[in-house]
Amino acid sequence: MSRTIRGLDAEQRRAERREQLLDAALNLFAANGYLGTSIEQICSTAYIGTKSFYELFSSREECYVALLRRTSERLEERMVGVAAQAAGNERQEAPRLLATFVHELVDDPRVTKVTFGMASGISELVERQRRANRRWAAGFLEQLWDRYDGPPTGRDASDQRAVRHSVAIGLVGGLFDLISDWMLDANLSNQRQIETLIDDLTTFYITVRRGLIT
């Protein structure tokens, strides 16, 4: 049996080290960029040896992807929870869902920088994770649209589903691009600017949805 240290077994200590490394990576990637951050810096900041790092991650790239996954998992959990509480119609709920989406991504400037400021173009593995995040978001929208519009029916149901999926992928891409463009000149501590972003995203969402419904 493994020893218990500080009340934690071996697996719990491993999970704790992983979180410490990801927290350190978040701080360093946000401050120095991906290329400006080394494994040694991550380990030094987390007060964890490089041996332990390589027990958890095979490379800096894998650590970065794990950080993106952690961010997306937290966002997904929050969005699902908010959607489950939705009681109004889509026009009422869309601004609330988009506000949740934005605040989860921009309230912590470190998350904003790591998610939007440097993820593009790092590697194929990172790009796959970015696409996986967007596909999840598209699937989330499709589930919402099934709730508000009803699932596709009839002989052309599969074609309707394909159209919804394509529109959802494009809509998600547009939302992410609007945030990326906003970031170029944004003051992340300015709540008025954040509210303007939410309004812009809501207008874009409603415009796309109007086209899909009609």
C-alpha positions as CSV (number, residue, x, y, z in Angstrom):
1,M,0.0,0.0,0.0
2,S,1.2,3.5,-0.8
3,R,2.1,5.8,2.1
4,T,-0.2,8.6,3.2
5,I,1.6,12.0,3.4
6,R,-0.2,15.1,4.7
7,G,-3.3,13.0,4.6
8,L,-2.9,12.4,0.8
9,D,-2.2,9.1,-0.9
10,A,0.1,8.7,-3.8
11,E,-2.6,9.4,-6.5
12,Q,-3.8,12.5,-4.6
13,R,-0.3,13.8,-4.3
14,R,0.2,13.3,-8.0
15,A,-3.0,15.2,-8.8
16,E,-1.8,18.0,-6.4
17,R,1.5,18.2,-8.2
18,R,-0.2,18.4,-11.5
19,E,-2.4,21.3,-10.4
20,Q,0.6,23.1,-9.0
21,L,2.4,22.7,-12.3
22,L,-0.6,23.9,-14.3
23,D,-1.0,26.9,-12.0
24,A,2.7,27.8,-12.5
25,A,2.4,27.3,-16.2
26,L,-0.7,29.6,-16.4
27,N,1.2,32.4,-14.6
28,L,4.4,32.0,-16.8
29,F,2.7,31.5,-20.1
30,A,0.6,34.6,-19.5
31,A,3.6,36.7,-18.4
32,N,6.3,35.4,-20.8
33,G,4.4,33.7,-23.7
34,Y,4.7,30.0,-24.7
35,L,8.2,30.4,-26.3
36,G,9.5,32.4,-23.4
37,T,8.6,29.8,-20.8
38,S,10.8,26.8,-20.1
39,I,10.0,23.6,-18.3
40,E,12.7,24.5,-15.8
41,Q,10.9,27.8,-15.1
42,I,7.6,26.0,-14.6
43,C,9.1,23.5,-12.2
44,S,11.0,26.2,-10.3
45,T,7.8,28.3,-9.9
46,A,5.8,25.3,-8.7
47,Y,8.6,24.1,-6.4
48,I,8.5,20.8,-8.1
49,G,11.4,18.9,-9.6
50,T,11.7,18.2,-13.3
51,K,11.5,14.5,-12.6
52,S,8.0,14.9,-11.3
53,F,7.2,17.1,-14.3
54,Y,8.1,14.4,-16.7
55,E,6.1,11.9,-14.7
56,L,3.0,14.0,-15.6
57,F,3.8,15.6,-18.9
58,S,6.1,14.5,-21.8
59,S,6.8,18.0,-22.9
60,R,6.1,21.7,-22.5
61,E,3.6,21.3,-25.3
62,E,1.7,18.6,-23.5
63,C,1.6,20.8,-20.4
64,Y,0.2,23.7,-22.4
65,V,-2.5,21.4,-23.9
66,A,-3.4,20.2,-20.4
67,L,-3.8,23.8,-19.3
68,L,-6.1,24.5,-22.3
69,R,-8.1,21.4,-21.4
70,R,-8.5,22.4,-17.8
71,T,-9.7,25.9,-18.8
72,S,-12.2,24.4,-21.3
73,E,-13.5,21.8,-18.8
74,R,-14.2,24.5,-16.2
75,L,-15.9,26.6,-18.9
76,E,-18.0,23.7,-20.1
77,E,-19.1,22.8,-16.5
78,R,-20.1,26.4,-15.9
79,M,-22.0,26.7,-19.2
80,V,-23.9,23.5,-18.7
81,G,-24.9,24.6,-15.2
82,V,-26.2,28.0,-16.4
83,A,-28.0,26.4,-19.3
84,A,-29.7,23.9,-17.0
85,Q,-31.1,26.8,-15.0
86,A,-32.5,28.6,-18.1
87,A,-36.2,29.3,-17.7
88,G,-36.9,32.0,-20.4
89,N,-37.0,32.0,-24.1
90,E,-33.9,32.1,-26.3
91,R,-33.9,35.8,-26.7
92,Q,-33.9,36.2,-22.9
93,E,-31.4,33.5,-22.2
94,A,-28.8,34.1,-24.9
95,P,-27.4,37.3,-23.3
96,R,-27.0,35.5,-20.0
97,L,-25.3,32.5,-21.5
98,L,-22.9,34.7,-23.5
99,A,-22.2,36.9,-20.5
100,T,-21.2,33.7,-18.6
101,F,-19.1,32.6,-21.5
102,V,-17.3,35.9,-21.7
103,H,-16.7,36.4,-18.0
104,E,-15.3,32.8,-17.6
105,L,-12.7,33.7,-20.3
106,V,-11.8,37.3,-19.6
107,D,-12.3,37.9,-15.9
108,D,-8.9,36.3,-15.3
109,P,-6.4,38.1,-17.7
110,R,-4.1,35.1,-17.5
111,V,-6.7,32.8,-18.9
112,T,-7.6,35.3,-21.7
113,K,-3.9,35.6,-22.8
114,V,-3.2,31.9,-22.7
115,T,-6.5,30.9,-24.4
116,F,-6.7,33.6,-27.1
117,G,-3.3,35.3,-27.1
118,M,-1.0,32.5,-28.0
119,A,-2.8,29.2,-28.7
120,S,-2.9,29.7,-32.5
121,G,-0.1,28.3,-34.5
122,I,1.9,26.6,-31.8
123,S,1.6,23.0,-33.0
124,E,-0.7,20.5,-34.5
125,L,-1.5,19.0,-31.1
126,V,-2.5,22.4,-29.7
127,E,-4.6,23.2,-32.8
128,R,-6.4,19.9,-32.3
129,Q,-7.3,20.9,-28.8
130,R,-8.5,24.3,-30.0
131,R,-10.7,22.6,-32.5
132,A,-12.0,20.1,-29.9
133,N,-13.0,23.1,-27.7
134,R,-14.8,24.7,-30.6
135,R,-16.6,21.4,-31.5
136,W,-17.8,21.1,-28.0
137,A,-19.1,24.6,-28.0
138,A,-20.9,23.9,-31.4
139,G,-22.4,20.8,-29.9
140,F,-23.6,22.8,-26.9
141,L,-25.3,25.3,-29.2
142,E,-27.0,22.5,-31.2
143,Q,-28.4,21.1,-28.0
144,L,-29.8,24.5,-27.1
145,W,-31.3,24.9,-30.5
146,D,-33.0,21.4,-30.2
147,R,-34.5,22.7,-27.0
148,Y,-35.9,25.9,-28.5
149,D,-36.7,24.8,-32.0
150,G,-37.2,21.1,-31.5
151,P,-34.9,18.5,-33.1
152,P,-34.9,18.1,-36.9
153,T,-37.7,15.9,-38.1
154,G,-39.0,14.4,-41.4
155,R,-37.2,12.8,-44.3
156,D,-34.6,15.6,-44.5
157,A,-33.8,15.5,-40.8
158,S,-30.2,14.5,-41.4
159,D,-29.7,17.4,-43.8
160,Q,-31.3,19.8,-41.3
161,R,-28.9,18.5,-38.6
162,A,-25.9,18.9,-41.0
163,V,-26.9,22.5,-41.6
164,R,-27.3,23.2,-37.9
165,H,-23.9,21.8,-37.2
166,S,-22.2,23.8,-39.9
167,V,-23.9,27.0,-38.7
168,A,-22.9,26.2,-35.1
169,I,-19.3,25.7,-36.0
170,G,-19.3,28.9,-38.0
171,L,-21.0,30.8,-35.2
172,V,-18.6,29.6,-32.6
173,G,-15.6,30.5,-34.8
174,G,-17.1,34.0,-35.2
175,L,-17.6,34.4,-31.5
176,F,-14.0,33.4,-30.7
177,D,-12.7,35.7,-33.5
178,L,-14.7,38.6,-32.1
179,I,-13.1,38.1,-28.7
180,S,-9.7,37.8,-30.2
181,D,-10.2,41.0,-32.2
182,W,-11.5,42.8,-29.1
183,M,-8.5,41.8,-27.1
184,L,-6.1,43.7,-29.4
185,D,-7.2,47.0,-27.9
186,A,-9.1,46.0,-24.8
187,N,-8.4,46.9,-21.2
188,L,-9.3,43.7,-19.4
189,S,-10.0,45.5,-16.1
190,N,-12.6,47.8,-17.8
191,Q,-16.0,46.4,-17.1
192,R,-17.7,48.7,-19.6
193,Q,-15.5,47.3,-22.4
194,I,-16.4,43.8,-21.3
195,E,-20.1,44.7,-21.3
196,T,-19.8,46.1,-24.8
197,L,-18.1,42.9,-25.9
198,I,-21.1,40.9,-24.5
199,D,-23.5,43.2,-26.4
200,D,-21.6,42.7,-29.6
201,L,-21.5,38.9,-29.2
202,T,-25.2,38.8,-28.4
203,T,-26.0,40.9,-31.5
204,F,-23.9,38.6,-33.7
205,Y,-25.5,35.5,-32.1
206,I,-29.1,36.8,-32.6
207,T,-28.3,37.7,-36.2
208,V,-27.0,34.3,-37.1
209,R,-29.9,32.6,-35.3
210,R,-32.4,34.7,-37.2
211,G,-30.9,33.5,-40.5
212,L,-31.0,29.9,-39.4
213,I,-34.6,30.0,-38.2
214,T,-35.8,31.7,-41.4
